[in-house]
Amino acid sequence: MTFETGFDSNYRKVLVAARRARQLQSGAHALVATHSIKPCRIAQDEISAGKISYVKADVPVVKPSVEGPGIPILLS
């Protein structure tokens, strides 16, 4: 596992901001001084200030094997 401070995609940035916003809603204190009271905006300010990092697991991406010519559909 490695700690990452830069984001490789906007999608990952949104996921990290959403998780941090949930932490703020649960009572965590803001890491930066801000005028906003909205958790989403505070999380974005913390990311912009470089105060937030995330853990990236060193798990290789494995392509699932598909038997036959079609795509498997799972029905529940």
mmCIF file of the N, C-alpha and C atoms, coordinates in Angstrom:
data_MODEL
# 
_entry.id   MODEL 
# 
loop_
_atom_site.group_PDB 
_atom_site.id 
_atom_site.type_symbol 
_atom_site.label_atom_id 
_atom_site.label_alt_id 
_atom_site.label_comp_id 
_atom_site.label_asym_id 
_atom_site.label_entity_id 
_atom_site.label_seq_id 
_atom_site.pdbx_PDB_ins_code 
_atom_site.Cartn_x 
_atom_site.Cartn_y 
_atom_site.Cartn_z 
_atom_site.occupancy 
_atom_site.B_iso_or_equiv 
_atom_site.pdbx_formal_charge 
_atom_site.auth_seq_id 
_atom_site.auth_comp_id 
_atom_site.auth_asym_id 
_atom_site.auth_atom_id 
_atom_site.pdbx_PDB_model_num 
ATOM 1   N N  . MET A 1 1  ? 0.835   -1.168  0.000   1.00 0.00 ? 1  MET A N  1 
ATOM 2   C CA . MET A 1 1  ? 0.000   0.000   0.000   1.00 0.00 ? 1  MET A CA 1 
ATOM 3   C C  . MET A 1 1  ? 0.883   1.236   0.000   1.00 0.00 ? 1  MET A C  1 
ATOM 4   N N  . THR A 1 2  ? 0.454   2.217   -0.728  1.00 0.00 ? 2  THR A N  1 
ATOM 5   C CA . THR A 1 2  ? 1.196   3.468   -0.789  1.00 0.00 ? 2  THR A CA 1 
ATOM 6   C C  . THR A 1 2  ? 0.256   4.636   -0.493  1.00 0.00 ? 2  THR A C  1 
ATOM 7   N N  . PHE A 1 3  ? 0.818   5.668   0.101   1.00 0.00 ? 3  PHE A N  1 
ATOM 8   C CA . PHE A 1 3  ? 0.061   6.883   0.366   1.00 0.00 ? 3  PHE A CA 1 
ATOM 9   C C  . PHE A 1 3  ? 0.209   7.807   -0.827  1.00 0.00 ? 3  PHE A C  1 
ATOM 10  N N  . GLU A 1 4  ? -0.897  8.261   -1.358  1.00 0.00 ? 4  GLU A N  1 
ATOM 11  C CA . GLU A 1 4  ? -0.905  9.136   -2.522  1.00 0.00 ? 4  GLU A CA 1 
ATOM 12  C C  . GLU A 1 4  ? -1.449  10.501  -2.116  1.00 0.00 ? 4  GLU A C  1 
ATOM 13  N N  . THR A 1 5  ? -0.818  11.556  -2.598  1.00 0.00 ? 5  THR A N  1 
ATOM 14  C CA . THR A 1 5  ? -1.329  12.904  -2.344  1.00 0.00 ? 5  THR A CA 1 
ATOM 15  C C  . THR A 1 5  ? -1.890  13.520  -3.618  1.00 0.00 ? 5  THR A C  1 
ATOM 16  N N  . GLY A 1 6  ? -1.365  13.110  -4.767  1.00 0.00 ? 6  GLY A N  1 
ATOM 17  C CA . GLY A 1 6  ? -1.903  13.590  -6.047  1.00 0.00 ? 6  GLY A CA 1 
ATOM 18  C C  . GLY A 1 6  ? -2.982  12.629  -6.523  1.00 0.00 ? 6  GLY A C  1 
ATOM 19  N N  . PHE A 1 7  ? -3.864  13.103  -7.373  1.00 0.00 ? 7  PHE A N  1 
ATOM 20  C CA . PHE A 1 7  ? -4.960  12.280  -7.846  1.00 0.00 ? 7  PHE A CA 1 
ATOM 21  C C  . PHE A 1 7  ? -4.739  11.908  -9.292  1.00 0.00 ? 7  PHE A C  1 
ATOM 22  N N  . ASP A 1 8  ? -4.971  10.632  -9.614  1.00 0.00 ? 8  ASP A N  1 
ATOM 23  C CA . ASP A 1 8  ? -4.784  10.157  -10.975 1.00 0.00 ? 8  ASP A CA 1 
ATOM 24  C C  . ASP A 1 8  ? -6.026  10.368  -11.837 1.00 0.00 ? 8  ASP A C  1 
ATOM 25  N N  . SER A 1 9  ? -7.158  10.709  -11.213 1.00 0.00 ? 9  SER A N  1 
ATOM 26  C CA . SER A 1 9  ? -8.375  10.987  -11.973 1.00 0.00 ? 9  SER A CA 1 
ATOM 27  C C  . SER A 1 9  ? -9.309  11.864  -11.145 1.00 0.00 ? 9  SER A C  1 
ATOM 28  N N  . ASN A 1 10 ? -10.196 12.538  -11.828 1.00 0.00 ? 10 ASN A N  1 
ATOM 29  C CA . ASN A 1 10 ? -11.191 13.349  -11.131 1.00 0.00 ? 10 ASN A CA 1 
ATOM 30  C C  . ASN A 1 10 ? -12.151 12.467  -10.336 1.00 0.00 ? 10 ASN A C  1 
ATOM 31  N N  . TYR A 1 11 ? -12.399 11.262  -10.826 1.00 0.00 ? 11 TYR A N  1 
ATOM 32  C CA . TYR A 1 11 ? -13.287 10.331  -10.134 1.00 0.00 ? 11 TYR A CA 1 
ATOM 33  C C  . TYR A 1 11 ? -12.738 10.005  -8.746  1.00 0.00 ? 11 TYR A C  1 
ATOM 34  N N  . ARG A 1 12 ? -11.443 9.712   -8.659  1.00 0.00 ? 12 ARG A N  1 
ATOM 35  C CA . ARG A 1 12 ? -10.835 9.401   -7.371  1.00 0.00 ? 12 ARG A CA 1 
ATOM 36  C C  . ARG A 1 12 ? -10.886 10.622  -6.439  1.00 0.00 ? 12 ARG A C  1 
ATOM 37  N N  . LYS A 1 13 ? -10.686 11.785  -7.005  1.00 0.00 ? 13 LYS A N  1 
ATOM 38  C CA . LYS A 1 13 ? -10.739 13.014  -6.210  1.00 0.00 ? 13 LYS A CA 1 
ATOM 39  C C  . LYS A 1 13 ? -12.130 13.202  -5.598  1.00 0.00 ? 13 LYS A C  1 
ATOM 40  N N  . VAL A 1 14 ? -13.171 12.932  -6.376  1.00 0.00 ? 14 VAL A N  1 
ATOM 41  C CA . VAL A 1 14 ? -14.540 13.047  -5.885  1.00 0.00 ? 14 VAL A CA 1 
ATOM 42  C C  . VAL A 1 14 ? -14.803 12.009  -4.792  1.00 0.00 ? 14 VAL A C  1 
ATOM 43  N N  . LEU A 1 15 ? -14.316 10.786  -4.980  1.00 0.00 ? 15 LEU A N  1 
ATOM 44  C CA . LEU A 1 15 ? -14.506 9.750   -3.964  1.00 0.00 ? 15 LEU A CA 1 
ATOM 45  C C  . LEU A 1 15 ? -13.838 10.126  -2.644  1.00 0.00 ? 15 LEU A C  1 
ATOM 46  N N  . VAL A 1 16 ? -12.622 10.637  -2.722  1.00 0.00 ? 16 VAL A N  1 
ATOM 47  C CA . VAL A 1 16 ? -11.899 11.030  -1.506  1.00 0.00 ? 16 VAL A CA 1 
ATOM 48  C C  . VAL A 1 16 ? -12.604 12.213  -0.840  1.00 0.00 ? 16 VAL A C  1 
ATOM 49  N N  . ALA A 1 17 ? -13.065 13.171  -1.625  1.00 0.00 ? 17 ALA A N  1 
ATOM 50  C CA . ALA A 1 17 ? -13.774 14.320  -1.063  1.00 0.00 ? 17 ALA A CA 1 
ATOM 51  C C  . ALA A 1 17 ? -15.082 13.892  -0.400  1.00 0.00 ? 17 ALA A C  1 
ATOM 52  N N  . ALA A 1 18 ? -15.788 12.958  -1.007  1.00 0.00 ? 18 ALA A N  1 
ATOM 53  C CA . ALA A 1 18 ? -17.048 12.481  -0.428  1.00 0.00 ? 18 ALA A CA 1 
ATOM 54  C C  . ALA A 1 18 ? -16.803 11.758  0.894   1.00 0.00 ? 18 ALA A C  1 
ATOM 55  N N  . ARG A 1 19 ? -15.757 10.943  0.947   1.00 0.00 ? 19 ARG A N  1 
ATOM 56  C CA . ARG A 1 19 ? -15.451 10.244  2.194   1.00 0.00 ? 19 ARG A CA 1 
ATOM 57  C C  . ARG A 1 19 ? -15.045 11.227  3.290   1.00 0.00 ? 19 ARG A C  1 
ATOM 58  N N  . ARG A 1 20 ? -14.264 12.231  2.929   1.00 0.00 ? 20 ARG A N  1 
ATOM 59  C CA . ARG A 1 20 ? -13.853 13.231  3.913   1.00 0.00 ? 20 ARG A CA 1 
ATOM 60  C C  . ARG A 1 20 ? -15.058 14.062  4.372   1.00 0.00 ? 20 ARG A C  1 
ATOM 61  N N  . ALA A 1 21 ? -15.986 14.364  3.469   1.00 0.00 ? 21 ALA A N  1 
ATOM 62  C CA . ALA A 1 21 ? -17.192 15.111  3.841   1.00 0.00 ? 21 ALA A CA 1 
ATOM 63  C C  . ALA A 1 21 ? -18.022 14.313  4.844   1.00 0.00 ? 21 ALA A C  1 
ATOM 64  N N  . ARG A 1 22 ? -18.101 12.992  4.650   1.00 0.00 ? 22 ARG A N  1 
ATOM 65  C CA . ARG A 1 22 ? -18.817 12.154  5.622   1.00 0.00 ? 22 ARG A CA 1 
ATOM 66  C C  . ARG A 1 22 ? -18.137 12.180  6.978   1.00 0.00 ? 22 ARG A C  1 
ATOM 67  N N  . GLN A 1 23 ? -16.803 12.190  6.980   1.00 0.00 ? 23 GLN A N  1 
ATOM 68  C CA . GLN A 1 23 ? -16.074 12.281  8.251   1.00 0.00 ? 23 GLN A CA 1 
ATOM 69  C C  . GLN A 1 23 ? -16.378 13.602  8.945   1.00 0.00 ? 23 GLN A C  1 
ATOM 70  N N  . LEU A 1 24 ? -16.429 14.678  8.171   1.00 0.00 ? 24 LEU A N  1 
ATOM 71  C CA . LEU A 1 24 ? -16.726 15.992  8.741   1.00 0.00 ? 24 LEU A CA 1 
ATOM 72  C C  . LEU A 1 24 ? -18.152 16.036  9.299   1.00 0.00 ? 24 LEU A C  1 
ATOM 73  N N  . GLN A 1 25 ? -19.084 15.410  8.599   1.00 0.00 ? 25 GLN A N  1 
ATOM 74  C CA . GLN A 1 25 ? -20.461 15.366  9.077   1.00 0.00 ? 25 GLN A CA 1 
ATOM 75  C C  . GLN A 1 25 ? -20.582 14.556  10.367  1.00 0.00 ? 25 GLN A C  1 
ATOM 76  N N  . SER A 1 26 ? -19.664 13.607  10.544  1.00 0.00 ? 26 SER A N  1 
ATOM 77  C CA . SER A 1 26 ? -19.700 12.762  11.745  1.00 0.00 ? 26 SER A CA 1 
ATOM 78  C C  . SER A 1 26 ? -18.987 13.401  12.926  1.00 0.00 ? 26 SER A C  1 
ATOM 79  N N  . GLY A 1 27 ? -18.458 14.597  12.750  1.00 0.00 ? 27 GLY A N  1 
ATOM 80  C CA . GLY A 1 27 ? -17.861 15.311  13.869  1.00 0.00 ? 27 GLY A CA 1 
ATOM 81  C C  . GLY A 1 27 ? -16.372 15.563  13.792  1.00 0.00 ? 27 GLY A C  1 
ATOM 82  N N  . ALA A 1 28 ? -15.712 15.169  12.703  1.00 0.00 ? 28 ALA A N  1 
ATOM 83  C CA . ALA A 1 28 ? -14.283 15.439  12.559  1.00 0.00 ? 28 ALA A CA 1 
ATOM 84  C C  . ALA A 1 28 ? -14.058 16.942  12.398  1.00 0.00 ? 28 ALA A C  1 
ATOM 85  N N  . HIS A 1 29 ? -12.925 17.412  12.847  1.00 0.00 ? 29 HIS A N  1 
ATOM 86  C CA . HIS A 1 29 ? -12.593 18.833  12.756  1.00 0.00 ? 29 HIS A CA 1 
ATOM 87  C C  . HIS A 1 29 ? -11.921 19.123  11.421  1.00 0.00 ? 29 HIS A C  1 
ATOM 88  N N  . ALA A 1 30 ? -12.173 20.304  10.887  1.00 0.00 ? 30 ALA A N  1 
ATOM 89  C CA . ALA A 1 30 ? -11.574 20.719  9.621   1.00 0.00 ? 30 ALA A CA 1 
ATOM 90  C C  . ALA A 1 30 ? -10.075 20.915  9.795   1.00 0.00 ? 30 ALA A C  1 
ATOM 91  N N  . LEU A 1 31 ? -9.322  20.570  8.749   1.00 0.00 ? 31 LEU A N  1 
ATOM 92  C CA . LEU A 1 31 ? -7.865  20.684  8.781   1.00 0.00 ? 31 LEU A CA 1 
ATOM 93  C C  . LEU A 1 31 ? -7.374  22.028  8.275   1.00 0.00 ? 31 LEU A C  1 
ATOM 94  N N  . VAL A 1 32 ? -8.264  22.824  7.690   1.00 0.00 ? 32 VAL A N  1 
ATOM 95  C CA . VAL A 1 32 ? -7.913  24.146  7.180   1.00 0.00 ? 32 VAL A CA 1 
ATOM 96  C C  . VAL A 1 32 ? -8.935  25.159  7.677   1.00 0.00 ? 32 VAL A C  1 
ATOM 97  N N  . ALA A 1 33 ? -8.513  26.396  7.735   1.00 0.00 ? 33 ALA A N  1 
ATOM 98  C CA . ALA A 1 33 ? -9.441  27.467  8.097   1.00 0.00 ? 33 ALA A CA 1 
ATOM 99  C C  . ALA A 1 33 ? -10.280 27.805  6.868   1.00 0.00 ? 33 ALA A C  1 
ATOM 100 N N  . THR A 1 34 ? -11.586 27.840  7.045   1.00 0.00 ? 34 THR A N  1 
ATOM 101 C CA . THR A 1 34 ? -12.479 28.120  5.929   1.00 0.00 ? 34 THR A CA 1 
ATOM 102 C C  . THR A 1 34 ? -13.693 28.894  6.430   1.00 0.00 ? 34 THR A C  1 
ATOM 103 N N  . HIS A 1 35 ? -14.323 29.612  5.524   1.00 0.00 ? 35 HIS A N  1 
ATOM 104 C CA . HIS A 1 35 ? -15.516 30.367  5.877   1.00 0.00 ? 35 HIS A CA 1 
ATOM 105 C C  . HIS A 1 35 ? -16.779 29.551  5.643   1.00 0.00 ? 35 HIS A C  1 
ATOM 106 N N  . SER A 1 36 ? -16.655 28.419  4.967   1.00 0.00 ? 36 SER A N  1 
ATOM 107 C CA . SER A 1 36 ? -17.810 27.605  4.639   1.00 0.00 ? 36 SER A CA 1 
ATOM 108 C C  . SER A 1 36 ? -18.211 26.721  5.818   1.00 0.00 ? 36 SER A C  1 
ATOM 109 N N  . ILE A 1 37 ? -19.488 26.397  5.877   1.00 0.00 ? 37 ILE A N  1 
ATOM 110 C CA . ILE A 1 37 ? -19.965 25.462  6.893   1.00 0.00 ? 37 ILE A CA 1 
ATOM 111 C C  . ILE A 1 37 ? -20.410 24.152  6.255   1.00 0.00 ? 37 ILE A C  1 
ATOM 112 N N  . LYS A 1 38 ? -20.350 24.091  4.923   1.00 0.00 ? 38 LYS A N  1 
ATOM 113 C CA . LYS A 1 38 ? -20.773 22.890  4.207   1.00 0.00 ? 38 LYS A CA 1 
ATOM 114 C C  . LYS A 1 38 ? -19.627 21.880  4.162   1.00 0.00 ? 38 LYS A C  1 
ATOM 115 N N  . PRO A 1 39 ? -19.881 20.636  4.569   1.00 0.00 ? 39 PRO A N  1 
ATOM 116 C CA . PRO A 1 39 ? -18.819 19.623  4.601   1.00 0.00 ? 39 PRO A CA 1 
ATOM 117 C C  . PRO A 1 39 ? -18.171 19.353  3.245   1.00 0.00 ? 39 PRO A C  1 
ATOM 118 N N  . CYS A 1 40 ? -18.963 19.378  2.177   1.00 0.00 ? 40 CYS A N  1 
ATOM 119 C CA . CYS A 1 40 ? -18.392 19.121  0.842   1.00 0.00 ? 40 CYS A CA 1 
ATOM 120 C C  . CYS A 1 40 ? -17.388 20.200  0.459   1.00 0.00 ? 40 CYS A C  1 
ATOM 121 N N  . ARG A 1 41 ? -17.708 21.450  0.734   1.00 0.00 ? 41 ARG A N  1 
ATOM 122 C CA . ARG A 1 41 ? -16.809 22.555  0.404   1.00 0.00 ? 41 ARG A CA 1 
ATOM 123 C C  . ARG A 1 41 ? -15.559 22.522  1.276   1.00 0.00 ? 41 ARG A C  1 
ATOM 124 N N  . ILE A 1 42 ? -15.725 22.192  2.552   1.00 0.00 ? 42 ILE A N  1 
ATOM 125 C CA . ILE A 1 42 ? -14.569 22.098  3.453   1.00 0.00 ? 42 ILE A CA 1 
ATOM 126 C C  . ILE A 1 42 ? -13.640 20.987  2.968   1.00 0.00 ? 42 ILE A C  1 
ATOM 127 N N  . ALA A 1 43 ? -14.196 19.852  2.558   1.00 0.00 ? 43 ALA A N  1 
ATOM 128 C CA . ALA A 1 43 ? -13.387 18.748  2.040   1.00 0.00 ? 43 ALA A CA 1 
ATOM 129 C C  . ALA A 1 43 ? -12.628 19.171  0.786   1.00 0.00 ? 43 ALA A C  1 
ATOM 130 N N  . GLN A 1 44 ? -13.276 19.918  -0.095  1.00 0.00 ? 44 GLN A N  1 
ATOM 131 C CA . GLN A 1 44 ? -12.602 20.405  -1.298  1.00 0.00 ? 44 GLN A CA 1 
ATOM 132 C C  . GLN A 1 44 ? -11.477 21.366  -0.950  1.00 0.00 ? 44 GLN A C  1 
ATOM 133 N N  . ASP A 1 45 ? -11.696 22.218  0.044   1.00 0.00 ? 45 ASP A N  1 
ATOM 134 C CA . ASP A 1 45 ? -10.646 23.150  0.479   1.00 0.00 ? 45 ASP A CA 1 
ATOM 135 C C  . ASP A 1 45 ? -9.457  22.389  1.074   1.00 0.00 ? 45 ASP A C  1 
ATOM 136 N N  . GLU A 1 46 ? -9.732  21.338  1.823   1.00 0.00 ? 46 GLU A N  1 
ATOM 137 C CA . GLU A 1 46 ? -8.651  20.536  2.407   1.00 0.00 ? 46 GLU A CA 1 
ATOM 138 C C  . GLU A 1 46 ? -7.842  19.838  1.320   1.00 0.00 ? 46 GLU A C  1 
ATOM 139 N N  . ILE A 1 47 ? -8.508  19.347  0.306   1.00 0.00 ? 47 ILE A N  1 
ATOM 140 C CA . ILE A 1 47 ? -7.806  18.695  -0.805  1.00 0.00 ? 47 ILE A CA 1 
ATOM 141 C C  . ILE A 1 47 ? -6.959  19.708  -1.566  1.00 0.00 ? 47 ILE A C  1 
ATOM 142 N N  . SER A 1 48 ? -7.513  20.893  -1.803  1.00 0.00 ? 48 SER A N  1 
ATOM 143 C CA . SER A 1 48 ? -6.764  21.937  -2.512  1.00 0.00 ? 48 SER A CA 1 
ATOM 144 C C  . SER A 1 48 ? -5.523  22.381  -1.734  1.00 0.00 ? 48 SER A C  1 
ATOM 145 N N  . ALA A 1 49 ? -5.631  22.343  -0.401  1.00 0.00 ? 49 ALA A N  1 
ATOM 146 C CA . ALA A 1 49 ? -4.506  22.739  0.447   1.00 0.00 ? 49 ALA A CA 1 
ATOM 147 C C  . ALA A 1 49 ? -3.474  21.617  0.599   1.00 0.00 ? 49 ALA A C  1 
ATOM 148 N N  . GLY A 1 50 ? -3.770  20.428  0.075   1.00 0.00 ? 50 GLY A N  1 
ATOM 149 C CA . GLY A 1 50 ? -2.832  19.308  0.175   1.00 0.00 ? 50 GLY A CA 1 
ATOM 150 C C  . GLY A 1 50 ? -2.836  18.629  1.531   1.00 0.00 ? 50 GLY A C  1 
ATOM 151 N N  . LYS A 1 51 ? -3.895  18.780  2.292   1.00 0.00 ? 51 LYS A N  1 
ATOM 152 C CA . LYS A 1 51 ? -3.971  18.194  3.629   1.00 0.00 ? 51 LYS A CA 1 
ATOM 153 C C  . LYS A 1 51 ? -4.537  16.777  3.628   1.00 0.00 ? 51 LYS A C  1 
ATOM 154 N N  . ILE A 1 52 ? -5.081  16.330  2.510   1.00 0.00 ? 52 ILE A N  1 
ATOM 155 C CA . ILE A 1 52 ? -5.720  15.022  2.430   1.00 0.00 ? 52 ILE A CA 1 
ATOM 156 C C  . ILE A 1 52 ? -4.906  14.113  1.518   1.00 0.00 ? 52 ILE A C  1 
ATOM 157 N N  . SER A 1 53 ? -4.663  12.898  1.985   1.00 0.00 ? 53 SER A N  1 
ATOM 158 C CA . SER A 1 53 ? -4.034  11.875  1.159   1.00 0.00 ? 53 SER A CA 1 
ATOM 159 C C  . SER A 1 53 ? -4.896  10.624  1.239   1.00 0.00 ? 53 SER A C  1 
ATOM 160 N N  . TYR A 1 54 ? -4.611  9.653   0.404   1.00 0.00 ? 54 TYR A N  1 
ATOM 161 C CA . TYR A 1 54 ? -5.377  8.407   0.428   1.00 0.00 ? 54 TYR A CA 1 
ATOM 162 C C  . TYR A 1 54 ? -4.427  7.235   0.265   1.00 0.00 ? 54 TYR A C  1 
ATOM 163 N N  . VAL A 1 55 ? -4.903  6.071   0.620   1.00 0.00 ? 55 VAL A N  1 
ATOM 164 C CA . VAL A 1 55 ? -4.100  4.860   0.542   1.00 0.00 ? 55 VAL A CA 1 
ATOM 165 C C  . VAL A 1 55 ? -4.502  4.099   -0.712  1.00 0.00 ? 55 VAL A C  1 
ATOM 166 N N  . LYS A 1 56 ? -3.510  3.740   -1.495  1.00 0.00 ? 56 LYS A N  1 
ATOM 167 C CA . LYS A 1 56 ? -3.755  2.987   -2.717  1.00 0.00 ? 56 LYS A CA 1 
ATOM 168 C C  . LYS A 1 56 ? -3.168  1.593   -2.529  1.00 0.00 ? 56 LYS A C  1 
ATOM 169 N N  . ALA A 1 57 ? -4.026  0.595   -2.582  1.00 0.00 ? 57 ALA A N  1 
ATOM 170 C CA . ALA A 1 57 ? -3.578  -0.784  -2.401  1.00 0.00 ? 57 ALA A CA 1 
ATOM 171 C C  . ALA A 1 57 ? -2.792  -1.234  -3.633  1.00 0.00 ? 57 ALA A C  1 
ATOM 172 N N  . ASP A 1 58 ? -1.743  -1.999  -3.395  1.00 0.00 ? 58 ASP A N  1 
ATOM 173 C CA . ASP A 1 58 ? -0.913  -2.507  -4.484  1.00 0.00 ? 58 ASP A CA 1 
ATOM 174 C C  . ASP A 1 58 ? -1.465  -3.851  -4.975  1.00 0.00 ? 58 ASP A C  1 
ATOM 175 N N  . VAL A 1 59 ? -2.712  -3.827  -5.425  1.00 0.00 ? 59 VAL A N  1 
ATOM 176 C CA . VAL A 1 59 ? -3.359  -5.029  -5.924  1.00 0.00 ? 59 VAL A CA 1 
ATOM 177 C C  . VAL A 1 59 ? -3.423  -4.934  -7.439  1.00 0.00 ? 59 VAL A C  1 
ATOM 178 N N  . PRO A 1 60 ? -2.881  -5.940  -8.127  1.00 0.00 ? 60 PRO A N  1 
ATOM 179 C CA . PRO A 1 60 ? -2.916  -5.872  -9.590  1.00 0.00 ? 60 PRO A CA 1 
ATOM 180 C C  . PRO A 1 60 ? -4.350  -6.018  -10.104 1.00 0.00 ? 60 PRO A C  1 
ATOM 181 N N  . VAL A 1 61 ? -4.633  -5.356  -11.198 1.00 0.00 ? 61 VAL A N  1 
ATOM 182 C CA . VAL A 1 61 ? -5.939  -5.450  -11.825 1.00 0.00 ? 61 VAL A CA 1 
ATOM 183 C C  . VAL A 1 61 ? -6.003  -6.761  -12.583 1.00 0.00 ? 61 VAL A C  1 
ATOM 184 N N  . VAL A 1 62 ? -7.031  -7.547  -12.307 1.00 0.00 ? 62 VAL A N  1 
ATOM 185 C CA . VAL A 1 62 ? -7.175  -8.846  -12.947 1.00 0.00 ? 62 VAL A CA 1 
ATOM 186 C C  . VAL A 1 62 ? -8.411  -8.816  -13.826 1.00 0.00 ? 62 VAL A C  1 
ATOM 187 N N  . LYS A 1 63 ? -8.213  -9.157  -15.079 1.00 0.00 ? 63 LYS A N  1 
ATOM 188 C CA . LYS A 1 63 ? -9.334  -9.203  -16.006 1.00 0.00 ? 63 LYS A CA 1 
ATOM 189 C C  . LYS A 1 63 ? -10.057 -10.534 -15.814 1.00 0.00 ? 63 LYS A C  1 
ATOM 190 N N  . PRO A 1 64 ? -11.368 -10.513 -15.583 1.00 0.00 ? 64 PRO A N  1 
ATOM 191 C CA . PRO A 1 64 ? -12.089 -11.775 -15.383 1.00 0.00 ? 64 PRO A CA 1 
ATOM 192 C C  . PRO A 1 64 ? -12.135 -12.575 -16.669 1.00 0.00 ? 64 PRO A C  1 
ATOM 193 N N  . SER A 1 65 ? -12.063 -13.878 -16.512 1.00 0.00 ? 65 SER A N  1 
ATOM 194 C CA . SER A 1 65 ? -12.115 -14.735 -17.692 1.00 0.00 ? 65 SER A CA 1 
ATOM 195 C C  . SER A 1 65 ? -13.572 -14.996 -18.050 1.00 0.00 ? 65 SER A C  1 
ATOM 196 N N  . VAL A 1 66 ? -13.871 -14.927 -19.326 1.00 0.00 ? 66 VAL A N  1 
ATOM 197 C CA . VAL A 1 66 ? -15.225 -15.148 -19.825 1.00 0.00 ? 66 VAL A CA 1 
ATOM 198 C C  . VAL A 1 66 ? -15.185 -16.366 -20.722 1.00 0.00 ? 66 VAL A C  1 
ATOM 199 N N  . GLU A 1 67 ? -16.010 -17.344 -20.379 1.00 0.00 ? 67 GLU A N  1 
ATOM 200 C CA . GLU A 1 67 ? -16.085 -18.543 -21.201 1.00 0.00 ? 67 GLU A CA 1 
ATOM 201 C C  . GLU A 1 67 ? -17.150 -18.346 -22.267 1.00 0.00 ? 67 GLU A C  1 
ATOM 202 N N  . GLY A 1 68 ? -16.834 -18.664 -23.472 1.00 0.00 ? 68 GLY A N  1 
ATOM 203 C CA . GLY A 1 68 ? -17.798 -18.525 -24.553 1.00 0.00 ? 68 GLY A CA 1 
ATOM 204 C C  . GLY A 1 68 ? -17.741 -17.174 -25.203 1.00 0.00 ? 68 GLY A C  1 
ATOM 205 N N  . PRO A 1 69 ? -18.552 -16.955 -26.217 1.00 0.00 ? 69 PRO A N  1 
ATOM 206 C CA . PRO A 1 69 ? -18.500 -15.702 -26.958 1.00 0.00 ? 69 PRO A CA 1 
ATOM 207 C C  . PRO A 1 69 ? -19.257 -14.551 -26.305 1.00 0.00 ? 69 PRO A C  1 
ATOM 208 N N  . GLY A 1 70 ? -20.111 -14.823 -25.333 1.00 0.00 ? 70 GLY A N  1 
ATOM 209 C CA . GLY A 1 70 ? -20.953 -13.786 -24.773 1.00 0.00 ? 70 GLY A CA 1 
ATOM 210 C C  . GLY A 1 70 ? -20.421 -13.188 -23.491 1.00 0.00 ? 70 GLY A C  1 
ATOM 211 N N  . ILE A 1 71 ? -21.164 -12.246 -22.978 1.00 0.00 ? 71 ILE A N  1 
ATOM 212 C CA . ILE A 1 71 ? -20.850 -11.611 -21.721 1.00 0.00 ? 71 ILE A CA 1 
ATOM 213 C C  . ILE A 1 71 ? -21.755 -12.199 -20.647 1.00 0.00 ? 71 ILE A C  1 
ATOM 214 N N  . PRO A 1 72 ? -21.200 -12.653 -19.534 1.00 0.00 ? 72 PRO A N  1 
ATOM 215 C CA . PRO A 1 72 ? -22.056 -13.272 -18.514 1.00 0.00 ? 72 PRO A CA 1 
ATOM 216 C C  . PRO A 1 72 ? -22.955 -12.215 -17.844 1.00 0.00 ? 72 PRO A C  1 
ATOM 217 N N  . ILE A 1 73 ? -24.203 -12.612 -17.612 1.00 0.00 ? 73 ILE A N  1 
ATOM 218 C CA . ILE A 1 73 ? -25.158 -11.745 -16.939 1.00 0.00 ? 73 ILE A CA 1 
ATOM 219 C C  . ILE A 1 73 ? -25.588 -12.448 -15.665 1.00 0.00 ? 73 ILE A C  1 
ATOM 220 N N  . LEU A 1 74 ? -25.428 -11.764 -14.547 1.00 0.00 ? 74 LEU A N  1 
ATOM 221 C CA . LEU A 1 74 ? -25.801 -12.334 -13.267 1.00 0.00 ? 74 LEU A CA 1 
ATOM 222 C C  . LEU A 1 74 ? -27.205 -11.875 -12.902 1.00 0.00 ? 74 LEU A C  1 
ATOM 223 N N  . LEU A 1 75 ? -28.069 -12.817 -12.658 1.00 0.00 ? 75 LEU A N  1 
ATOM 224 C CA . LEU A 1 75 ? -29.431 -12.497 -12.251 1.00 0.00 ? 75 LEU A CA 1 
ATOM 225 C C  . LEU A 1 75 ? -29.592 -12.826 -10.787 1.00 0.00 ? 75 LEU A C  1 
ATOM 226 N N  . SER A 1 76 ? -30.271 -11.976 -10.072 1.00 0.00 ? 76 SER A N  1 
ATOM 227 C CA . SER A 1 76 ? -30.478 -12.245 -8.655  1.00 0.00 ? 76 SER A CA 1 
ATOM 228 C C  . SER A 1 76 ? -31.915 -12.594 -8.368  1.00 0.00 ? 76 SER A C  1 
# 
